[in-house]
Amino acid sequence: MSSATTYIDVNAPVSDEIRSQIAGSDNNALIVRLMFTTNHLSRWLTPIHDPNRLERSLYRGEPTAKDLVIALRNEEQRVYPKLYLIATQPRANLDTLPDWEQSPQTVERDTVQPTIVLLAQFRRLRQSTCGLLRSLPDDAWGLMGRSRREPDVTIRHLAEGLAITDYRYLRALDQTLDQVGARDGLAEIQKTHLDELLTLVPEHLTL
């Protein structure tokens, strides 16, 4: 992991190795990888009972743990309608979907919601995503959504994009919890770092 003085950038490059792992995963393994994200978040966040630890960062401009959970939830809210449209409508036109935008009311509510509540919101959304993906036969993963505003995408492309996003935010969260001392006093199993947790993710899975 990075040193405790490293500035945390969610958009730091993702290694070719991680990208290759995700691209090389079969569909079932990719679903498991997406499901594991909520497990990792629960492992790291639920033992931290002081909410202030999850709302601080080391440097100005860095995201807090709470910010990272909100961002994951927001991305899930943005992507799921695309997945659903492609899965349920022939020649899906993604331009029929309204541009996703977080309402001022949600932004205001997020400021007072505990991080663990925001995590529960993300978990419910991710369960819906994985439930949809599990219901699809392998050949449906190649179904494409078309758009004049954005590149055309398949269900597989969107699922891989979620996995890349998960990695970016989990990596940043892992570093953040270390830097702000949020893990002080926790059991070792509750502080397992992302690189160790990723060894549990299969690349191929036959169900």
TAFEN-V447055 format. One record per backbone hydrogen bond with DSSP energy under -1.0 kcal/mol. NH is the residue of the N-H (numbers start at 0). CO is the residue of the C=O. E is the energy in kcal/mol with one decimal. If there is no record, write none. Layout:
# TAFEN-V447055
NH/CO/E + NH/CO/E
This chain:
# TAFEN-V447055
5/2/-1.6 + 11/8/-1.9 + 18/14/-2.2 + 19/15/-2.6 + 20/16/-2.2 + 21/17/-2.3 + 22/18/-2.8 + 23/19/-2.3 + 25/202/-2.1 + 29/25/-2.3 + 30/26/-2.1 + 31/27/-2.1 + 32/28/-2.4 + 33/29/-2.1 + 34/30/-2.4 + 35/31/-2.5 + 39/35/-2.7 + 40/36/-2.3 + 41/37/-2.3 + 42/38/-2.5 + 43/39/-2.1 + 44/40/-2.8 + 45/41/-1.6 + 47/44/-1.6 + 52/49/-1.5 + 53/50/-1.1 + 54/51/-1.2 + 61/58/-1.8 + 65/53/-2.4 + 67/63/-2.0 + 68/64/-1.9 + 69/65/-2.3 + 70/66/-2.3 + 71/67/-2.0 + 72/68/-2.3 + 73/69/-2.7 + 74/70/-2.2 + 75/71/-1.9 + 76/72/-2.2 + 77/73/-1.7 + 78/74/-2.3 + 79/75/-2.4 + 82/78/-2.0 + 83/79/-2.8 + 84/80/-2.3 + 85/81/-2.5 + 86/82/-2.2 + 87/83/-1.5 + 88/84/-2.0 + 93/145/-2.4 + 95/92/-1.7 + 96/93/-1.4 + 106/102/-2.2 + 107/103/-2.5 + 108/104/-2.4 + 109/105/-2.7 + 110/106/-1.1 + 111/108/-1.0 + 112/108/-1.5 + 117/113/-1.7 + 118/114/-2.3 + 119/115/-1.6 + 120/116/-1.8 + 121/117/-2.2 + 122/118/-2.6 + 123/119/-2.1 + 124/120/-1.9 + 125/121/-2.8 + 126/122/-2.3 + 127/123/-1.7 + 128/124/-2.2 + 129/125/-2.9 + 130/126/-2.4 + 131/127/-2.3 + 132/128/-2.4 + 133/129/-2.6 + 134/130/-1.2 + 135/132/-1.3 + 139/136/-1.5 + 140/137/-1.4 + 142/139/-1.8 + 144/152/-3.7 + 145/91/-2.9 + 152/144/-2.0 + 154/142/-1.4 + 155/140/-2.3 + 157/153/-2.1 + 158/154/-2.4 + 159/155/-2.6 + 160/156/-2.3 + 161/157/-2.1 + 162/158/-1.9 + 163/159/-2.2 + 164/160/-2.4 + 165/161/-2.9 + 166/162/-2.2 + 167/163/-2.3 + 168/164/-2.4 + 169/165/-3.1 + 170/166/-2.6 + 171/167/-1.9 + 172/168/-2.5 + 173/169/-2.8 + 174/170/-1.9 + 175/171/-2.5 + 176/172/-2.7 + 177/173/-1.3 + 178/174/-2.6 + 179/175/-2.4 + 181/176/-1.3 + 183/180/-1.3 + 185/182/-2.3 + 189/186/-1.3 + 190/187/-1.8 + 196/192/-2.0 + 197/193/-2.5 + 199/196/-1.7 + 200/197/-1.2
